[in-house]
Amino acid sequence: MPECIFCDEVCDEGCLECPSCGKKPFAGMYLDPSELEKAERLESSGDPEGAWRILYGEWVAHTDRDYFDGETAGMIRGRIDSLLGRNPALLEERIELAMDEMAVEASQSGGGFDASITEEAMELARGAGRPDLELRVLERHIGIQVARIGPAYRETPGLEEKLANLRKQAEDYGDSD
């Protein structure tokens, strides 16, 4: 028998409200399909940023610490990945998603996350010549690691030098605009 995604109470398959916690018990029940349709229309009409905002907002809502619906979040993430694949100019959005993905993984796993997310996001930023974005990714990574491991993480060999170098590059990049 299926269980509520909030409290793990067993619920009948047709249940619209969990008898234990009073919430909608199954994956996808909080998703408004019209939002996905709206995102498709926006992209089709030449507004991929608008489509991104809708899809990203839905992904954030479904990966919230208090309401985590991994099944629906995965479906939305697939749509986001497709959107980003069709619109490579959405680099900042891709980086933002990667940083949030690190935080979501850390939250869901009790602290850890796949460091390849950081590496891939930094490589994307580096490949685009965006040291400002690369710095943001590294700073988010450090923040998550400090929260997990403690302030001693900042003493990782080479970390301060890397930060200083990226800060200088980001400053130079900002001056060139």
N, C-alpha and C positions, 0 to 999 in steps of 0.2 A: 504494500500500500504506500502511496506517495506521502512525503513528509513536507511540512511547512519549511520554506527556506529561511525563515526567521528563528523559529523556536524548535524545529525538528519534531513537532507534534504530528502524529499521523492524521491525515485528512482524507476524506472521500475525494475521489477524482473530480467530481463536479463542484466541489466546495469553492465558494467565492470569498469566504472569510474564514480564517482559522479560528476554531472554537476556543483555542487557548490564548492566543495573543491578539486576535481581532484584526489581523492584517491579511492582505491578499496573499495566499500561501504559496503560489507556484511561480516559477520562472516566467517572465514575460508579461505578467499580469499588470505591471505598472507602465508598460510601454504603450505609447499612443502611436499606432501604425500611421496615422496621418502625418506625424512628424517625419517619418522616413520618406513618405511620398513628397512632402514639402521639400525635403533636402534634394530629392531627385529632380524635382521641377526647377529648383534654384540652379543646380549644376547645369541642367539642360539649357537654361536660359542665359548661361554665361556668368553665373555667380558662384564659383566654387568656394569662395570664402564664406558665403552665406550657408551653403550646404555643409561646410566644415563646422560652422558654429552650431548648427542643429545637431549633427551627428556627434560632435564632441560633447555637447551638453548632455545628450542622452547617455553617452558612454560614461561620463563623470557621474551622472545620477545612478547608473547601474553598478558602479564600482565603489560607491560610497562605503565608508567603514561600517556604518550602521545598517545599510541596506546593500548587500552585495549579491548581485544576481549574475554569477559568472557565465551562465549559459547565454543570457540575453546580451551581456557585455561582449561576449565573444562574437556573437552575430553582428552587433553594431561595429565592433572593431574590424571585422571583415569588410564591411561597407566603407569604413574610414580608410582602410588600407587600399581599397580599390580607388577611392576618390583621390588619395594622395598619389597613387600610381599614375592616374590619368592627368594629374596636375602637379608636375614637379616644382612649380613655382611656389607651392605651399610649404616651403622649407621651414619657416619659423613654426608653423603648425605641426609639422612632423617632429620637430625638436621638442615642442611643448608636450606632445603626446608621449614621447619617449621619457621625458622627465616625470610625467605623471604616472607612467607605467612603472617606473622604478619605485615611486612612493606607494602605489597600490600593491605591488608585489611585496614590498617590505612590510606593509601593514597586514596583508593577508598571511604572510609566512611567519610573522612574529619578529621581523627585523631584517632578514636577508633578502636579497634579490639577485637576479642574474646580472653580473657585471658586464656582460656583453652588450646589454642595453646601453650602458654608459659609453662603452667603446664605439658602438655603431653610431650613436648620436654625435659623439665628438668627431668621428671620421666624416660624417655627413657635413657637419659645420666646417671642418677643416677643408674638405673638398670644395666647398662653396666659397672659401676664402672669408669665412665669418668667425673670426676669433671671439667676437662678442657672444655669439651663441655657444661656442665651444666652452668659454668661461662659465656661462650660465649652467651648462650641463655638469661641468666639473664641480661647481659650487653646490649644486643640488645633490650630486653624488656624495660629496663630503658631508653635507648636512645630514643625509640619511645615515651615513656610516657613523658620524659622531653620536647621533641619537641611539644607534644600535650598540656601538662599541664603547663610546665615551670620548672625551676630549683627547685622549692619547692618540686617536686616529690622526689628528692633525700633525703628529710627529712622524708620520710615515716618511721614510727617506725620499727626498726629492719632491715631495708634495708642495712645500712652500715655494720652491724654485719654479715649479711648473705653474703655480698660481701667479706668481710675480711676472713670469714671462707672458702668460696669457693676458694678464691685466694690462701690461704694456702694449701688447699687440692689439687688444680691444680698444685701448685709448687711441692708438695710432689709427685704427680703422675708423673710429668715431670722428677723428679730426679730418679724415679724408672725404667725409660726406659733403 
